Amino acid sequence: MPEIFARPEPSLIPIARPRCPKCQGRMTLTRIESDHGNPDLRTFECSNCELVCRLPADEQVKSLKT
């Protein structure tokens, strides 16, 4: 019997956690804001130094800059 591979729902795909540009610790996703017609806005916070960064969902997380 052939195997069927289903793609997961986009909401179930893990979101990459960027490194803090200030202390290099892993940042935590604290909020996702939906905006009709625009990409979601994601807010990341560093638990070490409390730096907050906001990025559109379609922007590459690896290039996080403040």
PLY file of the C-alpha trace (Angstrom):
ply
format ascii 1.0
element vertex 66
property float x
property float y
property float z
element edge 65
property int vertex1
property int vertex2
end_header
0.00 0.00 0.00
1.52 3.41 -0.93
2.27 5.86 1.83
0.52 9.21 1.84
2.47 12.23 3.02
0.28 15.14 4.01
1.69 18.61 4.49
1.09 20.01 7.97
-1.05 23.07 8.45
1.10 26.23 8.30
0.14 27.03 11.89
1.70 23.71 13.04
5.12 24.35 11.50
7.62 25.46 14.18
8.71 29.09 14.07
12.46 29.69 14.07
13.74 31.35 17.25
16.33 33.99 16.35
19.36 34.84 18.43
19.34 38.14 20.27
21.58 40.67 18.49
22.60 42.08 21.88
23.47 39.00 24.00
23.19 36.12 21.47
20.64 34.23 23.61
17.63 32.57 21.98
14.62 34.86 21.72
11.08 33.73 22.48
8.06 34.41 20.31
5.70 36.40 22.51
3.06 37.67 20.08
1.71 37.24 16.56
-0.37 40.12 15.26
-2.56 39.55 12.24
-2.95 42.32 9.70
-5.38 41.87 6.83
-3.58 41.91 3.51
-0.10 42.09 5.10
2.13 39.39 6.60
1.67 38.64 10.29
3.87 40.68 12.61
5.87 38.54 15.06
7.24 39.91 18.33
10.29 38.20 19.83
11.65 38.93 23.32
14.98 38.01 24.89
14.60 36.63 28.41
18.24 37.48 29.23
18.41 41.18 28.35
14.70 41.92 27.67
15.34 43.22 24.13
12.17 43.20 21.98
12.22 42.83 18.16
9.26 42.87 15.78
9.48 41.20 12.36
7.03 40.51 9.54
6.40 36.78 9.14
7.87 36.71 5.63
11.22 38.26 6.68
14.17 35.95 7.27
14.67 35.49 11.02
18.39 34.76 10.66
19.03 38.38 9.68
17.57 39.88 12.84
18.80 43.41 13.48
17.51 46.14 15.77
0 1
1 2
2 3
3 4
4 5
5 6
6 7
7 8
8 9
9 10
10 11
11 12
12 13
13 14
14 15
15 16
16 17
17 18
18 19
19 20
20 21
21 22
22 23
23 24
24 25
25 26
26 27
27 28
28 29
29 30
30 31
31 32
32 33
33 34
34 35
35 36
36 37
37 38
38 39
39 40
40 41
41 42
42 43
43 44
44 45
45 46
46 47
47 48
48 49
49 50
50 51
51 52
52 53
53 54
54 55
55 56
56 57
57 58
58 59
59 60
60 61
61 62
62 63
63 64
64 65
